């Protein structure tokens, strides 16, 4: 799959994909006549990167996780700890966001009441 197709699939720019490759998060990507050809494994890695990015994991943390992953099954416990830590942080962010949304809804309701007066 070409880089443009991958970019469209994930709704990201081709430069973001190149950046992830430069950072060692994906790849090296196989090339055919100099054109990147993403395979299923590359796409699975892209899924992971975008998922943990959405959850707030930094590039540095992603690199640490991927380096650990590439060491094999002897690092399963360490990988589990990294993912559990990220999950806890994401759940805390979700709780805070949920509270903020609730507060905003209350303020909007208050304004609607005042407008109706």
C-alpha positions as CSV (number, residue, x, y, z in Angstrom):
1,X,0.0,0.0,0.0
2,X,1.4,3.4,-1.0
3,X,2.0,6.2,1.6
4,X,-0.8,8.3,0.1
5,X,-3.3,5.5,0.6
6,X,-2.1,4.9,4.2
7,X,-2.4,8.6,4.9
8,X,-6.0,8.6,3.6
9,X,-6.9,5.5,5.5
10,X,-5.7,7.0,8.8
11,X,-6.6,10.6,8.1
12,X,-3.1,11.8,8.7
13,X,-0.5,13.5,6.5
14,X,2.2,11.8,4.5
15,X,4.7,13.9,6.4
16,X,3.4,12.5,9.7
17,X,4.0,9.0,8.4
18,X,7.5,9.9,7.2
19,X,8.1,11.5,10.7
20,X,7.1,8.3,12.4
21,X,9.4,6.4,10.1
22,X,12.3,8.8,10.8
23,X,11.7,8.4,14.5
24,X,12.0,4.6,14.2
25,X,8.4,4.0,15.2
26,X,7.6,2.3,11.9
27,X,9.8,0.6,9.4
28,X,12.0,0.4,7.7
29,X,9.3,0.4,5.1
30,X,9.9,-1.9,2.1
31,X,10.3,0.1,-1.1
32,X,9.5,-0.8,-4.6
33,X,11.4,1.4,-7.1
34,X,11.9,3.9,-4.3
35,X,8.2,4.1,-3.4
36,X,7.2,3.0,0.1
37,X,5.1,-0.1,0.1
38,X,3.3,-0.6,3.5
39,X,2.5,-4.2,4.4
40,X,0.1,-5.6,7.0
41,X,2.7,-5.4,9.8
42,X,3.4,-1.8,9.0
43,X,-0.3,-1.0,9.2
44,X,-0.7,-2.8,12.5
45,X,2.2,-0.7,13.9
46,X,0.5,2.4,12.5
47,X,-2.8,1.4,14.3
48,X,-0.8,1.1,17.6
49,X,1.0,4.4,17.2
50,X,-2.1,6.3,16.5
51,X,-4.0,4.6,19.3
52,X,-1.4,5.4,22.0
53,X,-0.8,8.9,20.6
54,X,-4.6,9.5,21.0
55,X,-4.2,8.3,24.6
56,X,-1.4,10.8,25.2
57,X,1.7,8.7,24.9
58,X,4.7,10.7,23.8
59,X,7.1,9.8,21.0
60,X,9.7,9.1,23.6
61,X,7.4,6.7,25.4
62,X,6.4,5.0,22.1
63,X,10.0,4.5,21.3
64,X,10.6,2.9,24.7
65,X,7.7,0.6,24.2
66,X,8.7,-0.4,20.7
67,X,12.3,-1.0,21.7
68,X,11.0,-3.2,24.5
69,X,8.6,-5.0,22.2
70,X,11.4,-5.7,19.8
71,X,13.3,-7.5,22.5
72,X,10.7,-10.3,22.5
73,X,8.6,-12.1,25.0
74,X,11.1,-11.7,27.8
75,X,9.8,-8.1,28.1
76,X,6.1,-8.9,28.4
77,X,5.9,-7.8,32.0
78,X,7.6,-4.5,31.2
79,X,5.3,-3.9,28.2
80,X,2.3,-4.7,30.4
81,X,3.5,-2.1,33.0
82,X,4.0,0.6,30.3
83,X,0.5,0.0,28.8
84,X,-1.2,-0.2,32.2
85,X,0.5,3.1,33.2
86,X,-0.7,4.7,30.0
87,X,-4.2,3.4,30.5
88,X,-4.4,4.8,34.1
89,X,-3.2,8.2,32.8
90,X,-5.8,8.1,30.0
91,X,-8.6,7.1,32.4
92,X,-7.6,10.1,34.7
93,X,-7.8,12.4,31.7
94,X,-11.2,11.0,30.7
95,X,-12.5,11.6,34.2
96,X,-11.3,15.2,34.1
97,X,-12.7,15.7,30.7
98,X,-16.1,14.2,31.7
99,X,-16.3,16.6,34.6
100,X,-15.4,19.5,32.4
101,X,-18.0,18.6,29.9
102,X,-20.6,18.3,32.6
103,X,-19.7,21.7,33.9
104,X,-20.0,23.2,30.4
105,X,-23.4,21.7,29.9
106,X,-24.5,23.2,33.2
107,X,-23.3,26.6,32.2
108,X,-25.0,26.3,28.8
109,X,-28.2,25.3,30.5
110,X,-27.9,28.3,32.8
111,X,-27.6,30.6,29.8
112,X,-30.6,29.1,28.1
113,X,-32.7,29.7,31.2
114,X,-31.6,33.3,31.4
115,X,-32.3,33.8,27.7
116,X,-35.8,32.5,28.2
117,X,-36.6,35.0,30.9
